Amino acid sequence: MKISKEKALEFKNRWRIVNEIQRKEPQKLSPLKKLHQLKILMKWAKDFGWIETLKSEELAVRKRWIKLKKLYHA
C-alpha cells in the first residue's frame, strides 16, 4: 500500500507527539504512584514466571558490568 508524502509526514508527526507525551507523563507522577506502578510490574514478573529467567541471567549481567567498569576505569 502506497501513501502520499503528505500522509507519511502526518503519520510521523502524530507519533512524534505521542512519544513526547509518553516521555513527559512519568515526570508528572507522584513518587507514590511510581512506586505503585513498580509494584505492579514486579507482580507481573512473578505471575509470568520471569523471576526465574531473570535470576538465571543475573550472573552473566553482573560479569558484563564488571568487565565494562574495568574497561572504562570506573
Backbone torsions as a table, in degrees:
resi	resn	phi	psi	omega
1	MET	NA	126.1	178.3
2	LYS	-97.0	143.3	173.4
3	ILE	-126.8	157.2	-178.3
4	SER	-73.7	161.7	178.3
5	LYS	-60.2	-38.9	179.7
6	GLU	-62.0	-45.5	179.4
7	LYS	-65.5	-38.5	178.9
8	ALA	-63.7	-41.8	178.3
9	LEU	-66.5	-38.6	176.3
10	GLU	-61.1	-45.0	178.9
11	PHE	-60.1	-47.3	-179.7
12	LYS	-61.3	-42.5	179.8
13	ASN	-66.5	-38.5	177.4
14	ARG	-62.0	-42.8	179.9
15	TRP	-70.3	-30.2	175.2
16	ARG	-62.9	-42.8	178.7
17	ILE	-64.5	-44.3	178.0
18	VAL	-59.2	-45.9	-179.4
19	ASN	-62.4	-39.3	178.1
20	GLU	-62.9	-44.6	179.5
21	ILE	-62.7	-45.2	-179.7
22	GLN	-64.2	-31.7	179.2
23	ARG	-72.9	-36.6	-176.2
24	LYS	-83.2	-28.8	-175.2
25	GLU	-56.0	-47.9	-178.8
26	PRO	-60.4	-28.6	179.9
27	GLN	-67.5	-23.5	-178.3
28	LYS	-86.7	-15.5	-175.8
29	LEU	-74.2	147.1	175.9
30	SER	-74.2	156.8	176.7
31	PRO	-57.0	-36.1	179.4
32	LEU	-64.2	-42.1	178.6
33	LYS	-65.6	-40.6	177.8
34	LYS	-62.5	-41.2	178.2
35	LEU	-63.6	-41.1	177.8
36	HIS	-61.3	-43.8	179.2
37	GLN	-64.2	-39.4	177.4
38	LEU	-62.9	-41.3	178.2
39	LYS	-59.1	-42.8	178.8
40	ILE	-63.4	-44.6	179.3
41	LEU	-61.6	-41.0	179.2
42	MET	-65.6	-36.7	177.0
43	LYS	-65.2	-42.2	177.9
44	TRP	-60.4	-42.6	179.2
45	ALA	-57.4	-42.3	178.7
46	LYS	-68.3	-48.1	-177.3
47	ASP	-61.3	-36.4	-178.1
48	PHE	-87.2	-1.3	178.3
49	GLY	77.8	22.8	-177.8
50	TRP	-81.1	-20.6	-176.5
51	ILE	-56.9	-46.6	-179.2
52	GLU	-63.5	-41.3	178.8
53	THR	-63.9	-44.8	179.9
54	LEU	-63.2	-42.2	179.5
55	LYS	-64.1	-36.6	-178.7
56	SER	-67.2	-25.1	-179.5
57	GLU	-96.6	-7.5	-173.8
58	GLU	-60.4	-44.2	-178.5
59	LEU	-61.7	-43.8	179.5
60	ALA	-62.3	-40.2	179.5
61	VAL	-65.9	-43.6	179.0
62	ARG	-60.4	-41.2	179.1
63	LYS	-63.6	-40.2	178.4
64	ARG	-63.8	-41.5	179.1
65	TRP	-64.1	-42.1	178.5
66	ILE	-61.1	-44.2	179.1
67	LYS	-61.2	-45.2	179.2
68	LEU	-62.6	-42.1	179.3
69	LYS	-61.5	-40.5	178.9
70	LYS	-66.5	-41.1	-179.9
71	LEU	-63.5	-36.6	-175.4
72	TYR	-104.4	10.3	175.6
73	HIS	52.8	41.4	-178.9
74	ALA	-83.6	NA	NA
